[in-house]
Amino acid sequence: MAAEQHDDTATSSDVEVNLAIHRPHSARIYDYFLDGTTNFPADREAAGHALAVFPQARSAARANRTFMHRATRALAQSGIAQFLDIGTGIPTSPNLHEIAQRIEPQARVVYADNDPIVLTHAQALLRSTPEGRTAYVQGDVHDPDALLDAVRDTGVLDFTRPIALSLVALLHFVPAGAHKIAETLKSALPARGSALVISHFTPDFAPRDAARIEEVYRDNGNPVRARPHDEFARFFTGWDILEPGITSTPRWRPGPDTTQVSDAEASCLAAVAIRP
């Protein structure tokens, strides 16, 4: 359990941030589902409401996390050595750069999130191999142009070479305009060989559960939108989706780390695509 705090501000890298711990935040709720310790009473209360209507939430979160591991591993093995992870969440080892740098020590990773508490833990995301580089930027996916400017300012990623964009368990927190945001981010990536990794909450496997989750998250101030297969597929327009195509998170190239849950328990679609 996280230590109780009453001061909503904290400082990291000489930047004062407002943690707003009295309000639940999706990143900290997700941390709670992953048995993390960086969550507060408001987050745990909101998570409890979600678990009351969808008891499989913890399994779904773990299935998302291990999907990210497998997708990152597959892309690193294919030769991609640059990653942009938006909606990073609170660091939980192994993080994306740890997975990528085990395969390619020179891999470069930029993380981005809008939860100020992630900034206070960003040091865990900056422990790169000597050969590689990592960076963290505070940014909001609702303003993709500003976020991309912040990423470029780090100098970590070379935008003339392929970059893998990871949007894992993020876009369902963008109820309106998600496809336009995704297109803005995709268009910034170098042509030929860049990759797109997305997982997304869906009503396809358990529609009544999905409707209840939408209601709970809306009530706690973190509106979420479950999208069906056809809306999810639109995020990949113009890109080549890799095998096994669009599937549930635990069914995407399952391996030893795959969380053993059903499609309904995961209730998330996943896919990885390459820019032609």
N, C-alpha and C positions, 0 to 999 in steps of 0.2 A: 504494500500500500504506500502511496506517496505521502511524504511528510505534509502535515497540515500547514497551510500558509494563510496569512491574513493580508499581507502586503501584495498587491497585484502587480508590482513592478519588479523587474530583475534586470541585471546588466550583463551583457556579453560583448566582448571586443569593444568596450567603451561606448556601447549603444544602449540606451535605456529603452526597454520595451514594456508594453502593457500586457501582462499575461491574461488578464480578465478571467481569473480562475473561478469566479462566481458564475460564469456562464459555460455551459458545456460546449466543447469543440470536437468536431468530427475526428481530428487526429488523436485526441486524448481518449475518446471513446474507443477508437480502433486499438490504441495502446492497451486499454483495459481488456478488450477481447483477446489480445495476444498475451495476457497475463503480465503486462508491463507494470511498472511502478510509477510512471510519470502521468498520473491522472489524479483528479481532485473530486471532492464530494459531488459537485454538479455533474461531472462527467460520469461518475459511477451511478448516480441516480438515473441519468438519461440512458446509460447502458442497461440498467435494470429494467427500465420500461421496454427497451427493445428486446431483451431476452424474454420478457413476459409474453410477447406475441410471436417471437421467433427464437426459440431456445437454441437453435443451431448457429446463432450468430458467431460464437467463438470458432466453431468448425469452419464457417464460411471465411472468416478473417484469416485463419491459418492456411486454408486452401488458396486464398489470394496471395499470401506471402510466399508460399512455396512455388506457386506459378511464376512469380517474379524471379525467383532463384533459377528455375529451369529455363525460362526465356532468356535471362541474362547469360546463363552458361552456354546455351545454344548459339547465341549471337556472338559471344566472345570466341567460341570454337570455330565459328564461320569466318573470323578475321576482323570483326568490328572491334575497335579499340577506343571508341568514344561514346559516352552515354550522357544523356540529359534526363534526369529523373525529377518530374514535377509532381508535387503532392507527396513528397518524401515521407512525411510522418516522423514520429519520434524514433530515433535510431534504435534498431533491434538487430544485434549481430546474428548471422552474417548480413551486413548491409550490401547494397548493390556493388559498390566498388570492391568489397572483399571477394565476392563471387567472381567478378570480371578479372581482377588482378591475380587471382590464383591461376588463371589460364593465360592471361596476357599481363605480365607485370607492368608494362608500360601504359596500360589502359588509363584513360583520363575520364573523370566523372564530375559533372556539376549537378548538385542537388538544389531543389527549390521547394519552398513551402510558405504558406501564409500564416501559420500558427507561430506566434512569437516564442512559445516555449521550445519549439524545435531549434530556434536560434540559440537558446541558452544551452542546448545539448549538441550544438554543431561540431564541437571539437571531436566527437566520436566519428564524425563523417570525414574528418580531415586527416585521418591516420593512413595516408597513402603509402604504397611501396616507394622506395627511393627512386625507382625508375618512372613511376606514374605520377599523376597529380589529381587532386580532388579540390573542390570548392563548394561553398554553400552560399546561396543568395536568398534573401527574403523577398518573396514576390507572390503575386496573386494571379492565378490563371485567368481570372475575369478580365485582366488587362494584359493580354499576351504580348503586345508590342513592348511594353515597359519591362516585362519579365525577360523577354529575349534580349533587350538592351543590357539588362543587368548581367545576364549570362555572358554576353559578348565581352562586357567590361572586365570579366575575370581573366580573360586571356587564356583560359584553360583549354577550351575547345577550338579546334581548327575547322572553321565552317567551309573549307574547301574539300574536306574529306568526310567520308560517311559518319553519321551520328545516329545512334539509336535513341529514340524518344520513348521514354517509359511513362505511361499515364495509367498506372495500376490503381484501381479502386478510387478513381478521382472524378471522372466525368459525370457520374451519377449525382455528384454534389453540385452540378451545374444544370439546374432544371430547364433553363432557357438559354439558347445561344451556344450550346456545347459544340455543335457541328461547325459553326463558324469559327469558334476558338480553335478547334482541332485543325481546321484548314489553314489558319494563320500560322500555327506552330509547324505544321507539315511543310508549308511553303518555304519556311526559313531553313529547312534542312537541305544539305547538298544533294543534288540530283544523282541518281544511280548509286544504289548500294546502301542508302540510309534505311533505317528500320523503324517500325512503329509497333509498340507493345501496349495493348490495352486490355484491362479487365473491367467489367461493368455489371452492376446489379441489374437483374432482369426479372420480369414477371413470368417468363416462359415456363418455368418448372413448377412454381408454386404461387399462382396468381393471388390467392387470398392472403397468403403470408406477406407477399410483396406490398399489397395495398395497406396492410396493417403497419408494416415498417415505414412506408411513406408517411402515414399519419403520425407515428411516434416521432420521427425525425422532424417533421414539420412543426409539431408542437414544442419540441425542444430548441427550436431556432436554427436547425441545420437541415433545411429542405433538401430532399433527395428525390430523384426521379428514376424509377426503374424503366429501362428501355427494352423492347422486344428485339428479336433477331434482326428484323429488317432495318430498324433504326440503328442498331449496333453496327451492322454491316456498312452503313453509310460513312462511318468514321474512316473506312479504309478505301474509299473511292479513289481510283486511279493507281492503287498500289497492289502488288501481288501478294496475296495471303499465302503463307507457308502451310505445309501439312502439319497437323490434321485439319486445318481450316478453322472455322468458328465452332467452338465447342465450350463445354463448361470448364471452369478452372482446373478441377482435378483430372480432367480427361485430356488436357493439353500435354502431350508427350510425358505421360506419367513415369516416375522413376522411384528410387528408394525413398526420397523425401516427400513423395506425394501424400497429401492428407487423404485418408480413405473415407470419403463422404460421398453421398449420392448427389445427383444433379440438383435435386430439390433442396438439399441441405446447403449446398454451395450457393445456389441461386445467383450465379455470376457467369456471364459469358466471357470468353477470352480468345484472343487471336494475336498473331505476330505477322507483320507484313514487311515487304521490302519495296523500296521505291525503284521503279524500273528506269 
